[in-house]
C-alpha cells in the first residue's frame, strides 16, 4: 500500500513516463540508422513495430499513436533512402506497421478507459469508507486517542474493519471489529454495527447489555438475508472509566487488545470466556460477561483487527505485534500507530497487506 502523498505519487509517475518514453524513440532512431547502413539483403524495418507496442504498455492512446506515426515516418525514410516507396518489400512493411500501430493504440485506449473506471470506483469506495468509518478525535474525555485504517484491496480501498468511540457519563466506550467478507456488503454490515453502537452506547448501563443490543441488531439483519452462520462480526467492546484505573472488556471472538504499560511491559487482555462473534449467538449458547483489567495512568491500550496479525513476510512469518509494540515504550498514541504502520508495511510482502487492518491506540494520561 502506497502511503505517499498524492502529489508525490503523481510527480513520481510523470518522471517514470518521461524516462520510459526515451526507449521507443531511441529504438526507432537506432533501427532507422542501422537499416539505412545495412547491406541490401538485410531488412530491420519489422523491428520498428516494437516501439508503439512498448509505448502502449505505459502511455495513453495519444502518445502510442504518436510513436506509431514516428515509426511509420522512419520506415518511409528508410524506404526512400534504400530503394523507393513502391518497392514491394518496403510497402508491405509500412502497411504492417500502420496496422499494428492502430491496434496497439486502440488497446491503449481500452486500458486508459479501464484505469479511469478503477480510479472512479476507488474514489467512491474511499468516500463511502469515510462516511461509514468516521475518524476518531485525538482527545476523547481525558483519553488521548489515535486511529488508522489500512485497506488491502487494490481496486477499491474498502472493507469491513470498523471502530468507533462514544462518551458516557462515567467514561468512554470503544468498539473495534472485523466483518467477515469484503466489498460493499462488508461495508454495509460494518455500517449496521457502527450505527447500533452509536445508538446504544449512551443508553445501555452495562457492557453486557450493549453487546446484547449489538447482537440483536446484527442477527435481525442476517435473518432477513437468509445467510445464518455465513456472515458474522468479530468485535471487542470496551469501557474505560474516568475515575478508576481499569478497562472493562467483552470479546466477541476478537483478537485480545494489548496494553503497553508505563514500565515498558506489554500485557495481553485475554478474557477467560469469550462471547461468540456478533451474529452467531443463536448458534452458540453463551452468556455475555465483561472482564476487568488494569489500565493505569501512562498506559497505552492498542486495539487492532486480525489483518495486523496475519501480515506475512516473504518467509511466511506472521507479524510479531507484541514484540514490535514492546519496542515503543513511551510513545504516544499517534506516534505508536505511525511506527506500527511503517513497520507493518515493511514486514508485509511487497508492502501489501493480505487483509484490511485497523488499529486504535488509547492513552490514559499520567497523573501529575
Secondary structure, 3 states (H helix, E strand, C coil): CCCCCHHHHHHHHHHHHHHHHHHHHHHHHHHHHHHHHCCCCCCCHHHHHHHHHHHHCCCCHHHHHHHHHHHHHHHHHHHHHHCCCCCHHHHHHHHHHHHHHHHHHHHHHHHHHHHHHHHHHHHHHHHHHHHHCCCCCCEECCEEEEEEEECCCCCCCCCCEEEEEEECCCEEEEEEEEECCCHHHHHHHHHHHHHHHHHHCCCCCCHHHHHHHHHHHHHHHHHHHCCCCCCCEEEEEEEEECCCCEEEEEEEECCCCEEECCCCCEEECCCCCCECCECCCCCCCCCCCCEEEECCCCCEEEEECHHHHCCECCCCCECCHHHHHHCCCCCCHHHHHHHHHHHHHHHCHHHCCCCCEEEEEEEECCCC
